[in-house]
């Protein structure tokens, strides 16, 4: 489905077999983790082709059939790597946040035809995330978190007193995806949800939270004075500069 023909063939097969297509779940994925300064163009392209192009290549032909039916559900997998960011995954984060932007527009394009488009950010152990390379990356991230180099993971904390847990089960994500495909979820359109284990979240869609205004153009001197006490007040760098020795260690941890 990384090609136009592949996506069209998937949708055609469904229509030929069942006579219509009501639900599309865009779920294919690969990882090519690398720090941005070590990433090869081929690693960037492979991830974008699979995740972002694959989502478009399946959604486009499916939307044509669903529009004629005036009913459909499109659910695409995104990731917190795009929504909040994750070190070493610029290709994956870009693809997954691209899916979010794509979903926002499709929700507006298709909603009038009874079609909803939503994104789910799952967190679970799968063939894509459980591998020697990914286990090494997870261990490296834990070390960086302990040293304050990066902010803690967005994965929800376990309840107090609960035993240590491994990766969540992918089957824990399935009920939410199924729910979004029901008639009852008709008013859920253009939204990002998170599922991991027994935890389900609704993310807020981007919206302005602070602003300043003047008639005419701002000068740099004005912004230097006003921004720290208004629009950007209280913002914290999630990955602040580290001493030289920390930078070297940080790089070594991420050369996969």
Protein Blocks (a to p, Z undefined) as FASTA:
>chain_A
ZZmklmmmmmmmmmmmnopafbdcdfbdcdddddfklpcfklmmmmmmmmmmmmmmmmmm
mmmmmmmnopacddddddfklmnopehilmmmmmmmmmmmmmmmmmmmmmmnopacdddd
dddddfklgcfklmmmmmmmmmmmmnomaccdfbdcddehiacdddddfklmmmmmmmmm
pmklmmgghiacddehjbccdddddddfbdcddedjddfklmmmmmmmmmmgoiacfbdc
ddfklmmmmmmmmmZZ
